Amino acid sequence: MTLDPTTLSDPWQPLHKLLAAMDAEIEQLYVARGIRGVRPRFAYPLIRLAHAGPLTIRELAESLDRSHSAISQTIAAMRKEDLVTSSPGPDARTRRIDLTERGRSLVPFLEAEWRATHAAVAELDGETPYALTSVVEELRRALEHRSMGRRILDHLVEPPR
């Protein structure tokens, strides 16, 4: 019997936990300001819609460099919180997404939080020997040179059939 590979340490887990903890702190900031039902992942599309909306989900996804599926799920969650509305788009298959009054009223705070978060990231970059933004860029360049898929294939030992 072979060893269960999921019992080995997951190299991504610390990063996932760190990002989740940072998002939780941002969400706590919202709650402390009386903003309920808003997730940090809502800020980017809400701010973009305030400046460029209304947009179709596809247009919004492209403008944010996110997948259609991810933005569609985020829009559904934002609709439940009365942050956005949708109306018929230019054809029967599309919907135009726009801010509700509640969504629009939150944008000034979300923009301030966005700027403060960017300043906090820059501060963190200055306090660590390997700036996260630089590490991410170096990883991106390394993966351009040899993709993650190629790297996995280079290490993959398939079981006999």
MIDOSE-1310 file (N, C-alpha, C; in nm, 2 decimals, decimal comma, always signed):
residues 161
mtld	+0,08/-0,12/+0,00/+0,00/+0,00/+0,00/+0,09/+0,12/+0,00; +0,05/+0,23/-0,08/+0,13/+0,35/-0,09/+0,08/+0,45/+0,02; +0,17/+0,54/+0,05/+0,15/+0,65/+0,14/+0,04/+0,74/+0,08; -0,05/+0,78/+0,16/-0,15/+0,88/+0,12/-0,08/+1,02/+0,11
pttl	-0,07/+1,07/-0,02/+0,00/+1,19/-0,04/-0,06/+1,31/+0,03; -0,19/+1,30/+0,06/-0,26/+1,42/+0,13/-0,22/+1,43/+0,27; -0,14/+1,33/+0,33/-0,10/+1,34/+0,47/+0,03/+1,42/+0,47; +0,09/+1,45/+0,36/+0,22/+1,53/+0,35/+0,18/+1,68/+0,37
sdpw	+0,27/+1,76/+0,42/+0,25/+1,90/+0,43/+0,21/+1,96/+0,30; +0,10/+2,04/+0,29/+0,06/+2,11/+0,17/+0,14/+2,24/+0,16; +0,22/+2,25/+0,06/+0,30/+2,38/+0,04/+0,22/+2,50/+0,02; +0,10/+2,49/-0,02/+0,01/+2,61/-0,05/-0,06/+2,65/+0,08
qplh	-0,08/+2,56/+0,17/-0,17/+2,59/+0,29/-0,13/+2,71/+0,37; +0,00/+2,74/+0,40/+0,03/+2,86/+0,47/-0,01/+2,99/+0,39; +0,01/+2,99/+0,26/-0,03/+3,11/+0,18/-0,19/+3,12/+0,18; -0,26/+3,01/+0,17/-0,41/+3,02/+0,17/-0,46/+3,07/+0,31
klla	-0,40/+3,02/+0,41/-0,44/+3,06/+0,55/-0,40/+3,21/+0,57; -0,29/+3,25/+0,52/-0,25/+3,39/+0,54/-0,34/+3,49/+0,46; -0,38/+3,45/+0,34/-0,47/+3,53/+0,26/-0,61/+3,54/+0,32; -0,65/+3,42/+0,37/-0,78/+3,41/+0,44/-0,79/+3,50/+0,56
amda	-0,68/+3,49/+0,64/-0,67/+3,58/+0,76/-0,67/+3,72/+0,73; -0,60/+3,77/+0,63/-0,60/+3,91/+0,59/-0,74/+3,95/+0,54; -0,80/+3,87/+0,46/-0,94/+3,90/+0,42/-1,04/+3,91/+0,53; -1,02/+3,82/+0,63/-1,10/+3,82/+0,75/-1,09/+3,95/+0,83
eieq	-0,96/+4,00/+0,84/-0,94/+4,13/+0,90/-1,00/+4,25/+0,83; -1,00/+4,24/+0,70/-1,06/+4,35/+0,62/-1,21/+4,34/+0,64; -1,27/+4,22/+0,64/-1,41/+4,21/+0,66/-1,45/+4,26/+0,80; -1,36/+4,23/+0,90/-1,39/+4,28/+1,04/-1,39/+4,44/+1,04
lyva	-1,30/+4,50/+0,96/-1,30/+4,64/+0,94/-1,43/+4,69/+0,89; -1,49/+4,62/+0,79/-1,62/+4,66/+0,74/-1,73/+4,65/+0,84; -1,73/+4,54/+0,92/-1,83/+4,52/+1,02/-1,82/+4,63/+1,13; -1,69/+4,66/+1,17/-1,67/+4,77/+1,27/-1,72/+4,90/+1,22
rgir	-1,73/+4,92/+1,09/-1,78/+5,05/+1,03/-1,93/+5,04/+1,00; -1,99/+4,92/+1,05/-2,14/+4,91/+1,03/-2,17/+4,85/+0,89; -2,08/+4,80/+0,81/-2,10/+4,75/+0,68/-2,11/+4,60/+0,69; -2,23/+4,55/+0,68/-2,25/+4,41/+0,69/-2,28/+4,34/+0,56
gvrp	-2,24/+4,22/+0,54/-2,27/+4,14/+0,42/-2,18/+4,17/+0,31; -2,07/+4,25/+0,33/-1,98/+4,29/+0,23/-1,85/+4,21/+0,25; -1,80/+4,14/+0,15/-1,68/+4,06/+0,15/-1,57/+4,14/+0,08; -1,45/+4,12/+0,12/-1,34/+4,19/+0,05/-1,34/+4,17/-0,10
rfay	-1,38/+4,05/-0,14/-1,38/+4,03/-0,29/-1,48/+4,11/-0,36; -1,57/+4,17/-0,29/-1,67/+4,26/-0,36/-1,62/+4,40/-0,39; -1,51/+4,44/-0,32/-1,46/+4,58/-0,34/-1,42/+4,61/-0,49; -1,34/+4,52/-0,55/-1,29/+4,54/-0,68/-1,41/+4,56/-0,78
plir	-1,51/+4,47/-0,79/-1,61/+4,49/-0,88/-1,70/+4,61/-0,85; -1,73/+4,63/-0,72/-1,81/+4,75/-0,68/-1,74/+4,88/-0,73; -1,62/+4,89/-0,70/-1,55/+5,01/-0,74/-1,54/+5,03/-0,89; -1,52/+4,92/-0,96/-1,51/+4,92/-1,11/-1,65/+4,96/-1,17
laha	-1,76/+4,90/-1,11/-1,89/+4,94/-1,16/-1,92/+5,09/-1,13; -1,87/+5,14/-1,02/-1,90/+5,28/-0,99/-1,84/+5,37/-1,10; -1,72/+5,33/-1,15/-1,65/+5,41/-1,25/-1,68/+5,38/-1,39; -1,72/+5,26/-1,42/-1,74/+5,22/-1,56/-1,87/+5,15/-1,59
gplt	-1,96/+5,14/-1,49/-2,08/+5,06/-1,51/-2,19/+5,14/-1,57; -2,30/+5,08/-1,60/-2,33/+4,94/-1,59/-2,25/+4,86/-1,70; -2,22/+4,73/-1,66/-2,14/+4,64/-1,75/-2,21/+4,50/-1,75; -2,18/+4,43/-1,85/-2,22/+4,29/-1,85/-2,12/+4,21/-1,77
irel	-2,16/+4,09/-1,73/-2,07/+4,01/-1,65/-1,94/+3,99/-1,72; -1,95/+3,96/-1,85/-1,83/+3,94/-1,94/-1,74/+4,07/-1,94; -1,80/+4,18/-1,96/-1,73/+4,31/-1,96/-1,66/+4,33/-1,83; -1,73/+4,31/-1,72/-1,68/+4,33/-1,58/-1,56/+4,23/-1,56
aesl	-1,58/+4,10/-1,59/-1,48/+4,00/-1,58/-1,35/+4,04/-1,65; -1,37/+4,08/-1,78/-1,25/+4,12/-1,86/-1,18/+4,24/-1,80; -1,26/+4,34/-1,75/-1,20/+4,46/-1,70/-1,12/+4,43/-1,57; -1,16/+4,33/-1,50/-1,10/+4,29/-1,37/-0,99/+4,18/-1,39
drsh	-0,98/+4,13/-1,51/-0,89/+4,01/-1,54/-0,93/+3,89/-1,45; -1,06/+3,86/-1,44/-1,11/+3,75/-1,36/-1,19/+3,66/-1,46; -1,22/+3,54/-1,42/-1,30/+3,45/-1,50/-1,44/+3,49/-1,50; -1,51/+3,46/-1,60/-1,66/+3,49/-1,61/-1,73/+3,42/-1,50
sais	-1,69/+3,29/-1,47/-1,75/+3,21/-1,36/-1,73/+3,28/-1,23; -1,61/+3,32/-1,20/-1,58/+3,38/-1,07/-1,66/+3,51/-1,05; -1,67/+3,59/-1,15/-1,75/+3,72/-1,14/-1,89/+3,69/-1,13; -1,94/+3,59/-1,21/-2,08/+3,55/-1,20/-2,12/+3,51/-1,06
qtia	-2,04/+3,43/-0,99/-2,06/+3,39/-0,86/-2,06/+3,51/-0,76; -1,96/+3,60/-0,78/-1,95/+3,72/-0,70/-2,07/+3,81/-0,72; -2,12/+3,83/-0,84/-2,24/+3,91/-0,87/-2,36/+3,85/-0,80; -2,37/+3,72/-0,80/-2,49/+3,66/-0,73/-2,48/+3,68/-0,58
amrk	-2,37/+3,67/-0,52/-2,35/+3,70/-0,38/-2,38/+3,85/-0,35; -2,33/+3,94/-0,44/-2,35/+4,08/-0,42/-2,50/+4,12/-0,44; -2,57/+4,05/-0,53/-2,71/+4,07/-0,55/-2,79/+4,04/-0,42; -2,75/+3,93/-0,35/-2,82/+3,89/-0,23/-2,80/+3,99/-0,12
edlv	-2,69/+4,07/-0,13/-2,67/+4,17/-0,03/-2,72/+4,31/-0,07; -2,80/+4,32/-0,18/-2,85/+4,44/-0,23/-2,74/+4,54/-0,26; -2,64/+4,49/-0,33/-2,53/+4,58/-0,37/-2,53/+4,61/-0,52; -2,59/+4,52/-0,60/-2,60/+4,53/-0,74/-2,74/+4,49/-0,79
tssp	-2,77/+4,54/-0,91/-2,90/+4,49/-0,98/-2,85/+4,44/-1,12; -2,94/+4,37/-1,18/-2,92/+4,34/-1,32/-3,04/+4,37/-1,40; -3,02/+4,40/-1,53/-3,13/+4,43/-1,62/-3,09/+4,37/-1,75; -3,19/+4,35/-1,84/-3,16/+4,29/-1,97/-3,04/+4,37/-2,04
gpda	-2,95/+4,29/-2,10/-2,84/+4,35/-2,18/-2,88/+4,36/-2,32; -2,77/+4,38/-2,41/-2,80/+4,41/-2,55/-2,86/+4,29/-2,62; -2,85/+4,17/-2,57/-2,91/+4,06/-2,63/-2,98/+3,97/-2,52; -3,05/+3,87/-2,56/-3,12/+3,79/-2,46/-3,03/+3,71/-2,37
rtrr	-2,91/+3,69/-2,41/-2,81/+3,61/-2,33/-2,74/+3,69/-2,22; -2,74/+3,82/-2,23/-2,66/+3,90/-2,13/-2,75/+3,98/-2,04; -2,69/+4,02/-1,93/-2,75/+4,10/-1,83/-2,65/+4,21/-1,80; -2,70/+4,33/-1,78/-2,62/+4,45/-1,74/-2,62/+4,46/-1,59
idlt	-2,51/+4,47/-1,53/-2,50/+4,48/-1,38/-2,47/+4,63/-1,35; -2,54/+4,67/-1,25/-2,52/+4,81/-1,20/-2,53/+4,81/-1,05; -2,49/+4,92/-0,99/-2,49/+4,94/-0,85/-2,63/+4,97/-0,80; -2,67/+4,93/-0,68/-2,79/+4,97/-0,61/-2,75/+5,10/-0,54
ergr	-2,84/+5,16/-0,47/-2,81/+5,28/-0,39/-2,72/+5,24/-0,28; -2,74/+5,12/-0,22/-2,66/+5,07/-0,11/-2,51/+5,05/-0,16; -2,50/+4,98/-0,28/-2,37/+4,96/-0,34/-2,30/+5,09/-0,36; -2,37/+5,18/-0,42/-2,30/+5,31/-0,46/-2,26/+5,39/-0,33
slvp	-2,34/+5,38/-0,23/-2,31/+5,45/-0,10/-2,18/+5,39/-0,03; -2,14/+5,27/-0,06/-2,03/+5,21/+0,00/-1,90/+5,24/-0,08; -1,91/+5,28/-0,20/-1,79/+5,30/-0,28/-1,69/+5,39/-0,22; -1,72/+5,51/-0,17/-1,62/+5,60/-0,12/-1,54/+5,53/-0,01
flea	-1,60/+5,45/+0,08/-1,53/+5,38/+0,19/-1,44/+5,27/+0,13; -1,50/+5,20/+0,03/-1,42/+5,09/-0,03/-1,30/+5,14/-0,10; -1,31/+5,26/-0,17/-1,20/+5,31/-0,23/-1,09/+5,35/-0,13; -1,13/+5,41/-0,02/-1,04/+5,45/+0,09/-0,97/+5,32/+0,14
ewra	-1,05/+5,22/+0,17/-0,99/+5,09/+0,22/-0,90/+5,03/+0,11; -0,93/+5,04/-0,01/-0,84/+4,99/-0,12/-0,71/+5,06/-0,12; -0,71/+5,19/-0,11/-0,58/+5,26/-0,10/-0,51/+5,23/+0,03; -0,58/+5,22/+0,14/-0,51/+5,18/+0,27/-0,45/+5,04/+0,26
thaa	-0,52/+4,95/+0,20/-0,47/+4,81/+0,18/-0,35/+4,81/+0,10; -0,35/+4,89/-0,01/-0,23/+4,90/-0,09/-0,11/+4,95/-0,02; -0,13/+5,05/+0,07/-0,03/+5,11/+0,15/+0,02/+5,01/+0,25; -0,07/+4,93/+0,31/-0,03/+4,83/+0,41/+0,05/+4,72/+0,34
vael	+0,02/+4,68/+0,22/+0,10/+4,58/+0,14/+0,24/+4,64/+0,11; +0,25/+4,76/+0,08/+0,38/+4,83/+0,05/+0,46/+4,83/+0,18; +0,39/+4,86/+0,29/+0,46/+4,86/+0,42/+0,51/+4,72/+0,46; +0,43/+4,62/+0,43/+0,48/+4,48/+0,46/+0,59/+4,44/+0,37
dget	+0,59/+4,48/+0,24/+0,70/+4,46/+0,15/+0,83/+4,52/+0,20; +0,82/+4,63/+0,27/+0,94/+4,70/+0,32/+0,99/+4,63/+0,45; +0,90/+4,56/+0,52/+0,94/+4,49/+0,64/+0,99/+4,35/+0,63; +0,98/+4,30/+0,51/+1,02/+4,16/+0,49/+1,14/+4,15/+0,39
pyal	+1,23/+4,05/+0,41/+1,35/+4,04/+0,32/+1,31/+4,01/+0,18; +1,20/+3,95/+0,16/+1,15/+3,92/+0,02/+1,01/+3,98/+0,00; +1,01/+4,09/-0,06/+0,88/+4,16/-0,09/+0,79/+4,07/-0,16; +0,66/+4,05/-0,11/+0,57/+3,97/-0,17/+0,54/+4,00/-0,32
tsvv	+0,53/+4,13/-0,35/+0,51/+4,17/-0,48/+0,62/+4,13/-0,57; +0,74/+4,14/-0,52/+0,86/+4,09/-0,60/+0,86/+3,94/-0,62; +0,83/+3,87/-0,51/+0,83/+3,72/-0,52/+0,73/+3,68/-0,62; +0,61/+3,74/-0,62/+0,50/+3,70/-0,71/+0,55/+3,72/-0,86
eelr	+0,61/+3,84/-0,88/+0,66/+3,87/-1,01/+0,77/+3,77/-1,06; +0,86/+3,74/-0,97/+0,97/+3,64/-1,00/+0,91/+3,50/-1,03; +0,80/+3,46/-0,95/+0,74/+3,33/-0,98/+0,67/+3,34/-1,12; +0,60/+3,45/-1,15/+0,54/+3,46/-1,28/+0,64/+3,45/-1,39
rale	+0,75/+3,51/-1,38/+0,86/+3,50/-1,48/+0,91/+3,36/-1,49; +0,93/+3,29/-1,38/+0,98/+3,16/-1,38/+0,88/+3,06/-1,45; +0,75/+3,09/-1,42/+0,65/+3,00/-1,48/+0,63/+3,04/-1,63; +0,67/+3,15/-1,67/+0,67/+3,18/-1,82/+0,78/+3,10/-1,88
hrsm	+0,89/+3,09/-1,82/+1,00/+3,01/-1,87/+0,97/+2,87/-1,88; +0,91/+2,81/-1,77/+0,87/+2,67/-1,77/+0,74/+2,67/-1,68; +0,63/+2,63/-1,75/+0,50/+2,64/-1,68/+0,48/+2,54/-1,57; +0,38/+2,57/-1,48/+0,36/+2,48/-1,37/+0,32/+2,34/-1,42
grri	+0,24/+2,34/-1,53/+0,20/+2,21/-1,59/+0,32/+2,13/-1,63; +0,41/+2,20/-1,70/+0,54/+2,13/-1,75/+0,62/+2,08/-1,63; +0,63/+2,16/-1,52/+0,70/+2,12/-1,40/+0,64/+2,00/-1,34; +0,51/+1,99/-1,33/+0,44/+1,88/-1,27/+0,46/+1,76/-1,36
ldhl	+0,45/+1,77/-1,49/+0,48/+1,66/-1,58/+0,62/+1,60/-1,56; +0,71/+1,70/-1,54/+0,85/+1,65/-1,52/+0,87/+1,57/-1,40; +0,79/+1,59/-1,30/+0,80/+1,51/-1,17/+0,70/+1,40/-1,16; +0,61/+1,39/-1,26/+0,50/+1,29/-1,25/+0,55/+1,15/-1,28
vepp	+0,52/+1,06/-1,18/+0,55/+0,92/-1,20/+0,42/+0,85/-1,20; +0,37/+0,82/-1,32/+0,23/+0,76/-1,32/+0,24/+0,61/-1,28; +0,13/+0,57/-1,21/+0,13/+0,43/-1,16/+0,11/+0,34/-1,28; +0,16/+0,21/-1,27/+0,14/+0,12/-1,38/+0,00/+0,09/-1,40
r	-0,04/+0,06/-1,53/-0,18/+0,03/-1,56/-0,21/-0,11/-1,54
